[in-house]
């Protein structure tokens, strides 16, 4: 949690930007422009300050350094090695562009082209791939020129860009990352933004079970908050990150978020596709899979584009073959693109693979799982390493929905994948919906499942209004609650009205209903015996009959008739 004070430069600018955004409609053009401007500013200031520091003892200006071919070459090599990118002339740095051209017509389109045309990368690097994705999205999804034709909007947006130029990317009190999260993370452009409290819970469970380094796969990237939360739990980078996302603006925002949170993008592998189409990631297996699973809604195996799914499967099988040839036979990567005979051979092998039989292990009573809306859960578990585990938040209906009984039986009785179920309370005042956290493990030695009920716990605590991270986050996860949860999970404790352990046979006896309330008794009050209740009802009935008879006698004496 970050301490804000009236002397925070970034916080004052942040509030100023928020105020200006309220004066304009948050169009898609503006959404992309905000994400782009934050990226440009961060890239420029990081690199420029590094260059200035490196020539501090040389007594020359930055322009003079760039004019010196030897120093300029050293700049480029150093930038590629340390930052993954290079800005090739001093007039292309963000502050210089704002200072020199801010008052010019067509400032916004020119600002964009200046950055795009003067940044370079190591050929084939992830930095090149992701930055090109952002540039392509801006050019295909929005028209920056349109802003110039609306004087009022143009004035507001230019004012916002100018405010961003005054941010300090190194401030620790209210950081540049805080400003980005506050501006981009709370706007409608990120409608599927992860709930922070759930991210924290997922991250705590992950690091209570696994220690870095580890490869992590997030099939539903959203705005990358979950990956950032995971990295914040340890001072060590936890390994390689893999993720999929399918909304262009959210995907762009996720790239920038990871970048400004110090992720090395060459260790981050993102694919722009829907994990509902295919959870497979080029045949890779992972130490950890963690995700906030979105609402299934209209998605199901029946609604998935079959042709699209086949394309993804073919692509992933090809990647697996290429990896095998590279690792085991030292085949150079460039041959896969240049050697026609090799390409033809690979295509012939892939054509011989029956992609439709990937789920042929579903036979007998489990054959219906081929059409199950949660089939991707099984596919995700199959993507785990032998000692891997998966932590996901999922809708409550998964635990008791009748149509999912066979799936639950497959995950528990048939394969013993399910390790723990945690019930999370909902609170509409805090924008929290009731949810479930499920932990799955690939190879479990125990046939018991731990159930934890947090519905009676106050998982959120109020923090002083002077301690905020963004405009509407005045709540924080309770540290004592987290410690109790992690302790209960790691030690598999049974605590009255909080946690319990159930065997697979007990779950089978409950018809594979996994509702936490079936296994953790949280009832408050006295139990009433049915015999006592029946006797009390009989006594009340007798008294009512006796009272009615007296009333009838009195009415007869008074000669009252109805």
Buried (B, 14 or more C-beta within 10 A) or exposed (E): EBEBEEEBEBBBBBBBBBEBBEEBEEBEBBBBBBBBBBBBBBBBBBBBEBBEEBBEEEEBEBEEBBEBEEBBEBBBEBBBEEBBBBBBEBEBBBEBBBEEBEEEEEBBBBBBEBBBEBBBBBEEBBBBBBBEBBBEBBEEBBEBEEBBEEEEBBEBBBBBBEBBBBBBBEBEBBBBBBBBBBBBBBBEBBEBBBBBBBBBBBBBBBBBBBEBEBBBBBBBBBBBBBBBBBBEBBEEBBBBBBBBBBBBBBBBBBBBBBBBBEBBBEBBBBBBBBBBBBBBBBBBBBBBBBBBBBEBEEBBBEEBEEEEBEBBBBBBBBBBBBBEBBEEEEBEEEBBEEBEEBBEEBEEEBEEBEBEEBBEEBEEEBEEBEEBBBBBBBBBBBBBBEEBBBBBBBBBEBBBBEEBBBBBBBBBBEBBBBBBBBBBBEBEEBEBBEBBBBBBBBEBEEEBBBBBBBBEBEBBEEBEEEEBBBEEBBBBBBEEBBEBBBEBBEEEBEEEEBBBBBEBEBBEEEEBBBBBBBBBEEEEEEEEEEEEEEEEEEEEEEEEEEEEEEEEEEEEEEEEEE
